[in-house]
Amino acid sequence: MLRVSPELLYISMRLYFDCVSARTERGLNPLKEWNVYSVTVEDNPQIIVTSGKHEIRYAVNGSDMNPLEAFYATLAGCAAVYAKKACKELGVSAAGIHIESRPFAGPRGPLTLHKFKTEVSFPEGFSDEQRARVLDSIAHCAVKEIVSAGAEVEFAVIETQGAAAVAT
């Protein structure tokens, strides 16, 4: 089990609140924009999820990632974000860092995530200390922390009246 030091938890929370503050300063409501995801189901293989000004495409026929593949891609993307943040703190370029991530199914089958292996290779010029700091940062990305902690999430599925209704 992955343990989070108080310092890393503080840094993760600080980054989140800095981001929320920046969005608030620009006149944006971070909770409204971050927490509403909308999908209208159509009779085709595409699934388009919108959130604020962003759009994510999934598919059920292999033409795009399905949501489970996208979840695994999110873990890989989170690793890249934290690699970039660590490099910025170190004052070095993140250019050329290569990250490969691979999920491993658990004993209950392909829909159970047992292990997620992230392999990182560095370009020439990274010292041992810099590589260690980047690897440590990647190991504690926010998405991995949420998955590792097994956050208690209450999922509610309810019927609403009308296409524009949103459950809270």
C-alpha positions in Angstrom: 0.0 0.0 0.0 1.2 3.5 -0.9 1.7 5.8 2.1 1.6 9.6 1.6 3.9 11.8 3.7 2.3 14.8 5.2 4.6 17.0 3.1 3.5 15.4 -0.2 -0.2 15.6 0.9 0.4 19.3 1.6 2.0 19.9 -1.8 -0.8 18.1 -3.6 -3.5 20.1 -1.7 -1.6 23.3 -2.3 -1.4 22.7 -6.0 -5.2 22.0 -6.1 -6.0 25.1 -4.1 -3.6 27.3 -6.2 -5.4 26.0 -9.3 -8.8 26.8 -7.8 -7.6 30.2 -6.7 -6.3 31.0 -10.2 -9.6 30.0 -11.8 -11.5 32.1 -9.2 -9.3 35.1 -9.9 -10.2 34.8 -13.6 -13.9 34.9 -12.7 -14.5 31.2 -13.2 -16.4 29.0 -10.8 -14.1 26.0 -10.3 -16.6 23.8 -8.7 -19.2 24.4 -11.3 -16.8 23.8 -14.2 -15.0 20.9 -12.7 -17.9 18.9 -11.2 -20.5 18.8 -14.0 -20.0 16.2 -16.7 -22.7 15.8 -19.3 -23.4 13.1 -21.8 -26.3 12.8 -24.3 -26.5 9.2 -25.5 -26.9 8.7 -29.2 -27.4 5.6 -31.4 -23.8 5.5 -32.6 -20.5 4.1 -31.1 -19.3 7.6 -30.0 -19.7 8.8 -26.4 -19.0 12.5 -25.9 -18.6 13.8 -22.4 -18.5 17.6 -21.9 -17.4 19.6 -18.9 -17.3 23.4 -19.0 -15.3 24.2 -22.1 -13.8 20.7 -22.5 -14.9 17.6 -24.4 -13.7 14.0 -24.2 -14.6 11.4 -26.7 -14.9 7.7 -26.0 -16.2 4.9 -28.2 -17.6 1.4 -27.8 -16.3 0.1 -31.1 -12.5 0.7 -30.7 -12.4 3.9 -32.8 -11.5 5.8 -29.6 -10.6 4.7 -26.1 -13.4 3.3 -23.9 -13.8 4.8 -20.5 -11.8 2.1 -18.8 -8.9 2.7 -21.2 -9.2 6.4 -20.6 -9.0 5.8 -16.8 -5.7 4.0 -17.3 -4.5 6.8 -19.7 -5.4 9.3 -16.9 -3.0 7.6 -14.6 -0.3 7.8 -17.3 -1.2 11.5 -17.9 -1.0 12.3 -14.2 2.5 10.8 -14.1 3.5 13.2 -16.9 2.0 16.2 -15.1 3.9 15.4 -11.9 7.1 14.8 -13.9 6.8 18.2 -15.4 6.0 19.8 -12.0 9.0 18.1 -10.4 11.3 19.3 -13.3 10.0 22.8 -12.9 10.8 22.8 -9.2 14.3 21.4 -10.0 14.9 24.0 -12.7 15.5 21.4 -15.4 13.7 20.6 -18.7 11.3 17.7 -18.7 11.7 17.3 -22.5 12.6 13.8 -23.5 11.2 12.0 -20.4 9.4 8.9 -21.6 6.7 7.3 -19.5 5.0 3.9 -20.2 2.2 2.7 -18.0 0.6 -0.8 -17.9 -2.3 -2.0 -15.9 -2.4 -5.6 -14.5 -5.7 -7.3 -13.8 -6.4 -8.7 -10.4 -7.5 -12.2 -9.4 -11.2 -11.4 -10.1 -10.6 -10.7 -13.8 -9.9 -7.9 -16.2 -12.2 -5.4 -14.5 -10.1 -5.5 -11.3 -7.0 -3.4 -11.2 -4.3 -5.2 -9.1 -1.2 -3.4 -10.1 -0.3 -0.4 -12.3 3.3 -0.3 -13.4 4.8 3.0 -14.6 8.2 2.9 -16.3 10.2 6.1 -16.7 13.2 6.7 -18.8 15.2 9.9 -18.7 17.2 11.7 -21.4 21.0 12.3 -20.8 21.9 14.9 -18.2 19.6 14.0 -15.3 21.5 13.4 -12.1 20.7 10.5 -9.8 19.1 13.0 -7.4 17.0 14.6 -10.1 15.8 11.2 -11.3 14.9 10.2 -7.8 12.9 13.4 -7.2 11.0 13.0 -10.5 10.2 9.3 -9.8 9.0 10.2 -6.3 6.8 12.9 -7.6 5.3 10.5 -10.2 4.7 7.9 -7.5 2.5 10.4 -5.6 0.4 12.0 -8.4 -3.1 13.0 -7.3 -5.0 10.3 -9.4 -2.8 7.5 -8.0 -3.3 8.8 -4.5 -7.1 8.8 -4.9 -7.0 5.2 -6.3 -4.5 4.0 -3.6 -6.5 5.5 -0.8 -9.6 3.8 -1.9 -11.6 6.9 -1.4 -15.1 6.4 -0.1 -17.3 7.6 -2.9 -21.0 7.6 -2.7 -22.4 7.0 -6.2 -26.0 8.1 -6.8 -27.9 7.3 -9.9 -31.3 9.0 -10.1 -33.9 9.8 -12.7 -34.5 13.5 -13.3 -37.3 15.2 -15.4 -36.1 16.7 -18.6 -32.9 16.6 -20.5 -31.5 19.7 -18.9 -32.0 18.6 -15.3 -28.9 17.9 -13.2 -28.7 15.9 -10.0 -26.7 17.2 -7.1 
